[in-house]
Structure formats: structure tokens, C-alpha cells
Amino acid sequence: MANTDPIPVGVLFSTSGATATIERSQAFATFFAIAEINAAGGIAGRELVPVHYDPQGMPQQYQLLAERMIREDGVNVIFGCYMSSTRKAVIPVVEKWRKLLFYPTPYEGFEFSPHVIYTGAAPNQNSAQLADYMTRHFGARVYMIGCDYIYPYESNRIMSDFILEVPGGKKLAERYVPLTATEKDFLAVVRDIKAKSPDFVFSTVVGQATRLLYQAYAEIGMDAQHTPIASLTTSEAEVAEMGGGAAQGHITSAPYFQSIASTENQACIARFRQQYGNEIAPNMAWEAAYFQTHLFAEAMRAAGSDQYDALLPQLLGRAFDAPQGRIVIDAGNHHTRLHPRIARVNAAGQFEIIAGGGAAAVIPDPYLVTHPGASWNNLPYAAEYRVG
């Protein structure tokens, strides 16, 4: 007799706390993909059942809840985590119990766990392209601002290396604010930015603090057309929260934007909005959370099991036609071949893609072994692109 038992899967994204806006989009993208999988017959007739807890953005809670999912709820696979501090809290749990974490967030690289599938961008898929684009179009005198945790520190280190390779490259300042930063924190920062007059600002501010930075930047009179904030973390979710006025003219590097004009992407967004309305703004982290869930389902169908030893070989090297284009899980490092893009927020509050999006995916190089600037410049879509 065929096994018809439901398959529990962990969904470990915060719906409250400092990063709730972006993590809610990841959670709902996962629920959306699960609903599509179940509507298509599940996995060999078995229904996927999400087991969701709210860790409230606190690393210790991610760790405790991951353990609970595995020990009490029978979960073998967890889709989850946004901040690097939360991923690092969960990795020891999945390694101890021989389970698998799918991580759908751009991150700082320089990591490998055999128990993680990394579906967000590595530094050679967003930081390298952003450094190249910004220094060619705006200059190489940079002011860096981020939140006070692992990802901003490491991203600023990587960006500093890229900037200092450029003639005239200079880091004017490197500032950090709490995840719970207030308007007062950012007022001091933007005053310092204005005084130092950089060519651009590199931001790894995340969560609710993003809105405060961009609003303070506009209020002090900084011109985004001439001195934009360039970010790896500001997506449609944060733009929707802050309003298009504060975001207009600023730039983000990511593999996915909801403005991608392909029929496949626009159809996916339409299906999502039909089911969940307009409250959630599709974004880079939403898309990775969506495609990784489908990727898991395809691999489990092939493996016949969600047990780690059976599932992993079916994931490595597997391709999927995601909304951004065809992606592939790299068998050597568990990261994902992605399609880097650069986009700028227009007057309507939407990202207009101004560079990237070529048919060839960029192979993940989380340890930056090869020179990322050279690889970007040699790609067919890395010619000069218009700004604004």
C-alpha cells in the first residue's frame, strides 16, 4: 500500500520583530509554493504540511524552534532564516540531527555546511556587480552604513576590498546602528554623510531600520540621483514600507525584482496576488523562498524520501525554472547559480532594471576564489548601462 501520510516541513521565518516585513514575505512565498505543490497532487499523493513558528527575529529562538520542529514535529527539512545570525544559530541543530536547511537570503559568503542549501546570492552574485556598477557610474568614494550584526560587517569588509582595488577608491566611514535604531540614530548618520560628501552610500541596513535611513536621507536633502544609496538588502518589501518618494533614485543589486518582464515571472506574481492579495510585495527573498520549496518537492519526488541521505543527492545539480530565470544548485558548494541584476527605484516606487539579467547564470563562488570584477566585466550583459 502506498504511503499517504502528510509530510511536515518546517517554516522558520519571523512574523514579528525587526525583520518581520521581509520574513513574512518569505513565509508567504513558502506557503504559496506548498499550496501549488499540493494542488498538483503533492509528492506522490502525499500532502506537504507547513509547521510554522515565529522566532521574533531572535537567534536563540530560531535555534530552540528548529530543535522543536525536528524533535517534536517530525520535520526533516526546514525552510527558514533571514539574518545571518539566525542561520548560524540553526546550522548546529540541522548538523546534529542530520537534517537540511534551505536558506533563501543573500548573505556574506565564506561558509559551507553540507546540511544547508543556499538559494540567496553569494557575494560574487551581488556585491561584485554592485561595486563594479557604482564605481563606474558614480565614483569610488564610499560611505558604509549597516546594522550591527554579522552580515553587514562581512559585507562591508568585502565591499571595502572591491572599492580599494579601484583607482581613487576610498572608504570614508563605516558606521553601524542597532536593529532597533530610531530616527535619532539615523539623523546623526545622514548629517555625517552629508558632511563627508561620498560618491555613493553602501547600505546593509535591514528590517524596519531601512525605512528610517531612507527617510532621514531624503529629509536632510541628499539627492538620490547624484548620491544614491546602493544596497544588497533594500527590496520591494522595504520600499513598500517606506514609500516610493523616499526610495526613488536609490539602487539595489539582486538576482530578482518583481519588474522582470518575463511571462513566467508575471504569471507567478499574478497567481500569488490572486491567493494572497497585495499586502506582500514580491522581492528577492520572496522569490528564493518560493523556488527553493518547489526545488525541494522535485528532489523529493525523485528521491522518494525527505531523509537527508536520500534527498541531498537529488538536490545537487538540480535545475529549476524560477521567476528570475533558470537556476541550478551547484553540486560542489550547495549554493545556487543565479542571474545578477542592478535596479533603481523609479517614480512609481518600482525597481527598474538597469543592468544584468543575462541568460547565463553566474556560478556561485562564496569564497571569492576567482576575481569577481573580471567575471562580471566579461559577461555579455556587463557593458555600459544607462543610469536613471
C-alpha positions in Angstrom: 0.0 0.0 0.0 1.3 3.5 -0.9 2.3 5.8 1.8 -0.3 8.6 2.0 0.9 10.2 5.2 1.3 14.0 5.1 4.9 15.4 5.0 5.7 18.0 7.6 8.1 20.7 6.6 9.5 23.5 8.9 8.8 27.1 8.0 11.0 29.2 10.3 10.5 32.9 9.4 9.6 35.7 11.8 6.2 37.4 11.5 7.1 39.8 14.3 10.2 41.7 15.3 12.7 43.9 13.5 12.8 41.9 10.2 9.1 40.9 10.1 8.3 42.6 6.8 10.8 40.7 4.7 10.5 37.4 6.6 6.7 37.5 6.3 7.2 37.7 2.5 9.5 34.6 2.7 6.9 32.7 4.8 4.1 33.5 2.5 6.2 32.6 -0.6 6.8 29.2 1.1 3.1 28.8 1.9 2.3 29.7 -1.7 4.7 27.2 -3.2 3.4 24.5 -0.8 -0.2 25.2 -1.9 0.8 24.9 -5.6 2.6 21.6 -4.9 -0.4 20.2 -3.0 -2.8 21.4 -5.7 -0.7 19.5 -8.3 -1.1 16.2 -6.3 1.5 16.8 -3.6 4.5 14.4 -3.6 3.4 11.0 -4.9 -0.1 11.8 -3.5 1.3 13.0 -0.1 0.4 16.5 1.1 3.0 18.9 2.3 2.0 20.4 5.7 3.9 23.5 6.9 4.9 23.6 10.5 5.4 27.3 11.2 6.7 29.1 14.3 7.5 32.8 14.8 11.1 33.2 16.2 10.5 37.0 16.5 13.9 37.8 14.9 15.9 36.4 17.9 18.7 33.9 17.1 18.2 31.9 20.2 14.5 31.4 19.3 15.4 30.1 15.8 17.7 27.6 17.4 15.1 26.4 20.0 12.3 26.3 17.5 14.4 24.4 14.9 15.1 21.8 17.6 11.4 21.6 18.4 10.4 21.2 14.8 12.8 18.2 14.5 12.2 16.5 17.8 8.5 17.1 18.3 7.0 17.8 14.8 9.0 15.2 12.8 10.4 17.7 10.4 13.3 16.6 8.2 13.6 19.8 6.1 13.4 23.5 7.3 12.8 26.5 5.1 14.0 29.5 7.1 16.1 32.3 8.4 16.8 35.8 7.1 19.6 37.3 9.2 23.0 35.5 9.1 23.0 35.4 12.9 19.8 33.3 12.8 21.2 31.0 10.1 24.3 30.4 12.2 22.1 29.6 15.2 20.2 26.9 13.2 23.1 25.3 11.4 24.4 23.4 14.5 20.9 22.0 15.0 20.5 20.6 11.5 24.0 19.3 11.5 23.5 17.5 14.8 20.2 15.8 13.7 21.3 15.3 10.0 18.5 17.4 8.7 18.5 20.1 5.9 18.1 23.9 6.0 17.1 25.8 2.9 18.3 29.4 3.3 16.7 31.9 0.8 18.6 35.1 1.7 21.6 36.9 0.2 24.4 36.5 2.6 28.1 37.3 3.2 29.6 34.0 1.8 32.7 32.3 3.3 30.6 29.4 4.6 29.7 25.9 3.7 27.6 23.4 5.6 26.7 20.0 4.0 23.3 20.5 5.7 22.4 23.8 4.1 21.2 24.6 0.6 22.0 28.3 0.0 19.5 29.8 -2.5 20.2 33.5 -1.9 23.0 35.4 -3.6 26.6 34.9 -2.6 29.0 38.0 -2.8 30.1 37.2 -6.3 26.5 37.4 -7.4 25.5 40.8 -5.9 28.4 42.6 -4.1 30.8 42.3 -7.0 28.3 43.6 -9.5 27.2 46.5 -7.3 30.8 47.6 -6.7 31.6 47.5 -10.4 28.5 49.3 -11.4 28.6 52.0 -8.8 32.3 52.9 -9.1 32.0 53.1 -12.9 28.9 55.3 -12.8 29.2 57.4 -9.6 32.8 57.1 -8.3 34.7 55.2 -5.7 34.5 57.3 -2.5 32.1 55.3 -0.4 30.3 55.8 2.9 29.2 52.5 4.5 26.3 52.0 6.9 24.8 48.8 8.2 23.0 47.1 11.1 25.1 45.8 14.0 25.4 42.0 13.2 27.4 39.5 11.1 26.1 40.2 7.6 26.8 44.0 7.5 30.3 43.6 9.0 31.3 40.9 6.5 29.6 42.6 3.5 31.4 45.9 4.3 34.7 44.0 4.5 34.1 42.5 1.1 32.9 45.8 -0.4 35.9 47.6 1.0 38.2 45.1 -0.8 36.4 45.8 -4.1 36.4 49.6 -3.6 40.1 49.8 -2.7 41.0 47.9 -5.9 39.6 50.8 -7.9 41.9 53.8 -8.7 40.9 56.6 -6.2 38.8 54.1 -4.2 38.3 55.3 -0.6 36.2 54.2 2.4 35.1 57.5 4.0 33.4 55.9 7.0 31.9 52.6 8.3 29.0 53.1 10.7 26.7 50.6 12.4 23.3 51.1 14.1 21.2 48.7 16.2 18.5 46.6 14.6 16.2 48.7 16.8 17.6 52.0 15.6 15.5 55.1 15.9 15.1 58.3 13.8 17.6 59.9 16.2 20.3 57.3 15.3 19.9 58.0 11.6 19.8 61.8 11.9 23.4 61.7 13.2 24.4 59.3 10.4 22.9 61.3 7.5 24.4 64.5 8.8 27.8 62.8 8.7 27.1 61.5 5.2 26.3 65.0 4.0 29.4 66.4 5.6 31.7 63.8 4.0 30.0 64.0 0.6 30.6 60.5 -0.7 30.0 59.4 -4.3 27.5 56.8 -3.0 26.4 55.2 0.2 26.6 51.4 0.6 23.8 50.2 2.9 23.4 46.9 4.6 20.7 48.2 7.0 17.9 45.7 7.3 14.4 45.4 8.6 12.4 48.3 9.9 15.5 50.4 10.2 15.7 50.6 6.4 12.7 52.9 6.2 14.2 55.3 8.8 17.6 55.5 6.9 16.0 56.4 3.6 13.5 58.8 5.1 16.3 60.6 7.0 18.4 60.7 3.9 15.6 62.4 1.9 14.7 64.8 4.8 18.2 66.1 5.1 18.2 67.0 1.4 20.5 64.4 -0.1 19.9 63.9 -3.8 19.5 60.2 -4.7 20.1 60.9 -8.4 23.6 62.1 -7.8 24.5 60.3 -4.5 22.3 57.2 -4.3 22.2 54.6 -1.5 23.3 51.3 -3.1 22.1 48.3 -1.2 22.1 44.5 -1.2 19.2 44.4 1.2 16.7 47.0 0.2 13.9 45.2 -1.7 10.3 45.9 -2.8 9.2 44.9 0.7 11.2 47.8 2.3 10.3 50.2 -0.5 6.6 49.5 0.1 7.1 50.2 3.8 8.9 53.5 3.4 7.0 54.8 0.4 8.3 55.4 -3.2 9.2 59.1 -2.5 12.0 58.2 0.0 13.2 55.3 -2.2 13.2 57.0 -5.6 16.6 57.0 -7.3 18.3 54.5 -5.0 19.9 51.3 -6.2 19.8 47.6 -5.3 21.8 44.6 -6.5 19.8 41.3 -6.5 19.0 38.3 -8.7 15.3 39.1 -8.7 13.0 42.1 -9.0 9.2 41.8 -9.4 9.6 44.1 -12.5 11.2 41.3 -14.5 9.0 41.3 -17.6 9.1 37.6 -18.5 5.8 35.9 -18.9 6.7 33.3 -16.3 7.5 35.9 -13.6 4.4 38.0 -14.2 2.2 34.9 -14.2 3.7 33.8 -10.9 3.1 37.2 -9.3 -0.5 37.2 -10.6 -1.1 33.7 -9.1 0.4 34.9 -5.8 -1.7 38.1 -5.6 -4.9 36.2 -6.5 -4.3 34.0 -3.5 -2.8 36.5 -1.0 -3.8 39.9 -2.3 -1.4 42.9 -2.4 -0.2 43.0 1.2 3.0 41.1 0.5 5.5 42.7 -2.0 7.3 40.1 -4.1 11.1 40.6 -3.7 14.4 38.8 -3.9 14.0 36.9 -0.7 10.3 36.0 -1.6 11.4 34.6 -4.9 14.2 32.4 -3.4 11.8 31.1 -0.7 9.3 30.3 -3.5 11.7 28.5 -5.9 13.5 26.5 -3.2 10.3 25.0 -2.0 9.5 23.7 -5.5 13.1 22.6 -5.9 12.7 20.5 -2.7 9.5 19.0 -4.0 11.0 17.9 -7.3 14.0 16.4 -5.5 11.8 14.5 -3.0 9.7 13.1 -5.9 13.0 11.8 -7.4 14.3 10.5 -4.1 11.1 9.1 -2.7 12.1 10.4 0.7 12.8 13.6 2.6 15.6 11.9 4.6 18.8 13.7 4.3 20.9 10.9 2.8 18.3 10.2 0.1 17.3 13.8 -0.6 20.6 15.6 -0.9 22.0 13.7 -4.0 18.7 14.6 -5.8 19.2 18.3 -5.0 22.8 18.8 -6.0 23.0 19.8 -9.7 19.2 20.1 -9.9 17.8 22.9 -12.1 14.5 24.8 -11.8 12.9 27.5 -14.0 12.5 30.2 -11.3 10.8 33.6 -11.8 14.3 35.1 -12.3 15.3 32.5 -14.9 16.8 29.0 -14.8 18.7 28.4 -11.6 20.9 25.4 -10.6 22.1 24.1 -7.3 25.9 23.8 -7.5 26.9 20.3 -6.5 30.3 21.5 -5.3 29.3 24.1 -2.7 25.5 23.8 -2.2 25.0 27.4 -3.4 22.8 28.4 -6.4 23.6 29.6 -9.9 21.7 32.9 -10.1 21.1 35.9 -12.5 22.6 39.1 -11.1 20.8 42.4 -11.8 21.1 46.0 -10.8 17.9 48.1 -10.5 16.9 51.6 -9.5 13.7 52.7 -7.8 11.6 54.8 -10.2 8.9 57.5 -9.5 6.3 54.8 -9.2 8.2 53.1 -6.4 9.1 50.1 -8.6 12.6 48.8 -9.4 13.6 49.5 -13.0 16.3 47.0 -14.1 19.3 49.0 -15.4 22.0 46.2 -15.7 22.2 42.5 -15.8 19.6 39.8 -16.4 21.6 37.9 -19.0 20.6 34.4 -20.0 23.7 32.8 -18.4 23.5 32.3 -14.7 26.6 33.2 -12.6 28.2 30.3 -10.9 28.3 30.8 -7.1 31.8 31.5 -5.6 31.1 32.0 -1.9 34.8 32.2 -1.1 35.7 34.6 -3.9 38.4 32.4 -5.2 38.2 34.0 -8.7 38.3 37.7 -9.3 34.6 38.7 -9.3 35.1 42.1 -11.0 36.7 40.5 -14.0 34.0 37.8 -14.3 31.3 40.5 -14.2 33.0 42.6 -16.8 33.5 39.7 -19.2 29.8 38.7 -19.1 27.8 39.8 -22.2 25.4 41.9 -20.1 28.2 43.9 -18.3 28.6 46.6 -20.9 27.8 50.3 -20.1 24.2 50.8 -18.9 22.2 53.9 -18.6 21.5 55.4 -15.2 18.2 56.9 -14.1 
